[in-house]
Amino acid sequence: MTPIEEQKRAVGYAAVDRFVRDGMLIGLGTGSTAYFAIERTGQMIARGAHIRAVPTSLATAALCEHFGVPTIPVPRDARLAVAIDGADEIDPRFDLIKGGGGALFREKIVALVAERFVVVADASKRVATLGAFPLPLEVVPFAAPYVERAVRALGVHVVERVRADGPFRTDNGNVILDCAYGAIPYPAATLAALSGIEGVVAVGLFVALATDVLIAGPDGVIDLLRED
């Protein structure tokens, strides 16, 4: 493992060890740091814990199956005790940019139905102001040209995400538009403006959702304090 991978494993394991208990229904995120939270949950189950998870993507569901973590859809009549996921950027108020992996809609739903939303990341994801990482929008394909024009009218450069083998599609069959803001000093206002554009399914701004942020660095895992 590289030093960064070791840090991601440390913080993913720490989140599960601290917040997940026998009998819980939890949410498990998507990405390279969330991978280790899934692995650790599987280890708990192998030792006899009874835990079920709502995965935030088909890739996460496949990892859950690999590590022996039972999965269910989003429940109708219960909240998740905790959801654990990574982030692309984290500001001092715990507002986030997410969606680099393309799972932002499902990630946001899981965060919304969790009693506690724990973000795990390495220190490189901490920023003073969101926006250096392109902000993803999940968009209905039919509406993508309209949404792209509307966002460009705000003075923002927009690129539709593609794979090496063709257009990128989310697990919901939608497209991702990556928006190069440069700086987002008012995340709540930006979220409201973009959410109001017809055709936008989800905005990769997670505002006032994270309850805990664990950061891994060379000296171990730290629990950040939110700046209000």
N, C-alpha and C positions, 0 to 999 in steps of 0.2 A: 504493500500500500504506500502511496505517496503521503507526505505529511498532511496535505489538505484532506485526503480521503480518511486518514486516521482521525482528524478533527471532526469530520462529518459523522463518522461512526461514534465518536465519543459523545457528541451532542444528541444524536438520534437515540442512542442507548440511554443517556441521562434523562431525556424526556419521558421515555417509557418507564424507567425505574422510578421516577418521581411522581408521575401522574396516573399511571395505569394500574388498576387493581383487579383482582379476581372477580368475575361476575359482571364486568363492565361491558357496555356497548360503546365502541369508540369509532372515530373517523381516522382514516389513514391516508396521508397525502401522496403526491406524485413528485418524483424527482430524485436526485442523487443523494440528498440528505435524508429525505423521508424513507428512502430505501432501508436505511439502518434502523429506523423506528419499526418498520415492518419486520425486519429480521429479528429484532429484540422481542417483539410481541410473539413471534413464532417460538422463540426460546422459552418464554413464559408459559405458553400453551403446552410445549413439550414437557415442562416440569409439572403440569397438572392444572394450570389455571384455565378457567372457563371464560373466554373472551370472544366476542364477535365484533366484526368491523364493517363499516360502510366505506368502500374504496372510492377514491375520487377520480379514477380512470380505469379503463380496461387494462392498462399496463400494471396498475396497482393491484387490481383484482387477480391478475396472473401471478404477481409476486406473492400475494396472500396465499394463493393456492400452493405455490412452491414451498412456502414456509409453514404451511399447515394452519393458517389463520382462517376460520370460517367467516364468510361474508354474507351480508344481507343488503337489500335496497334501503334507501332512506325510509325510516319508519314513519307511519302515519300518526301514531299515538304516543310517541316517546321522543325525548331529546337524547342526544349523545352525551355521555359523561364528559368526554374530552375529544378534541380533534387535534392531531399533530401533523404539521405540514411545514414545508420550507417556504422561502420567499426569494425574490430576485433583488428587492431592495427593502430596507427597513429604516424609517426615519425615527427621530427621538420620541415622537408621540405614538409609536407603534403602528402608524399607518404604513401600508405595504404596497409594492407593486408585485403582482404574481401573474403567472400565465406564460412564462418562458417555455414551459413544456407543453402548452396548448390545452391544459385541463382547467382553465380558470372558471368556467361556469360551474362545473361539478365541485371544484374546490370551494367556491363561494357558498354553494348550497350547503355543503357539509359544515363549513364554518358557521353558517347562520343557525343550523340546528344543534350546535354543540353548546353545552353549558360553559365549557372552557375551550379556548382556541389557543394552542401552544405552537409558537413558531420556532423552528430550529434552523440555524444557519451558521456559516463560518463568518469570521469578522469582516470579510470583504463585502458582505451584504449591507453593512451599516453605512448610512449616508446622512448628511445634514439635511438635504432636501431631495425629495424624490424626483426622478425624471431622466437621469442619465441613461438608465435602462429603458429601451423603447416600451411604451405602454401598449399592451395588447388589448384589442377589442375582439370579442367573439361575435360574429355577425352572420345572419341568415344569408346564404349565398345569393339569392335573388335580389337582396337589398344592398349587396356589397358596393356596386358602383355609386348608388345614392349616398350611402354612408361615407364612402371615401371622399366624395365631393363635399359633403357637409363638414367633415373634419378638416379638409384642406382649406375650406372657407374660414376656419378659425386660425389659419396661419400655421398649421401643423403639417409636417411632411409625413406622408402615409405610404407604407409598402405592404402589399399583400404577401403573407408568408407562403413560401413554397418549400417543398422537399427536393432532394436531388432527382427524384423520379416523377415529379409533377406537383400539382397544387396540394398544399397542406389542408387536411380536413380534421376537425376535432372528432371526438367520440360521438358527438351529437350530429355530425355531418355538416358542421358549419365551417366558415372560413375564419382566419385570424388576420386582422389588420394591425400591423405594428406601427405605432405613432411616436415619432421622434419629437418629444416636447422640449428636451433640453433641461427644463426645470419645471416642477409642479409645486409652487409654494403653497397653494390652497387646494389640497387633495379633495376635500368634500365638495367644493364648488365645481371642480373639474369633473368629478364623478357625476354630479347632478346634471351638468351640461351634456355630457356624452351619453348618459343613460336616457336622456330625453330624445335622442335621435332614433326615429323609427328604423327597426331592423337590427339594432344593437341588442344582442342577447345578454351579454355580460361585459363589464369593464374590469380590467385588471387592477383596479384600485380597491384595496381592502381597507376601508376607513372605519375606525372605531370597532374593529372586530377582534383583534388580538388581545388576549388577556395576559399572556406571558410570552417572553422572548428569551430563549436560551441561545447563547453565542459561544462557539468553540474557537479557541485560539491556541497558540503554542503552549500557553501556560495552563490550559484546561478549559472547563466550561464555566461560564458566568451567567448569572440571572440579571438581565438588564432591568433598570428602573425606568418607568415611563416618565417623560418630561411633559407636564401639562402647561 
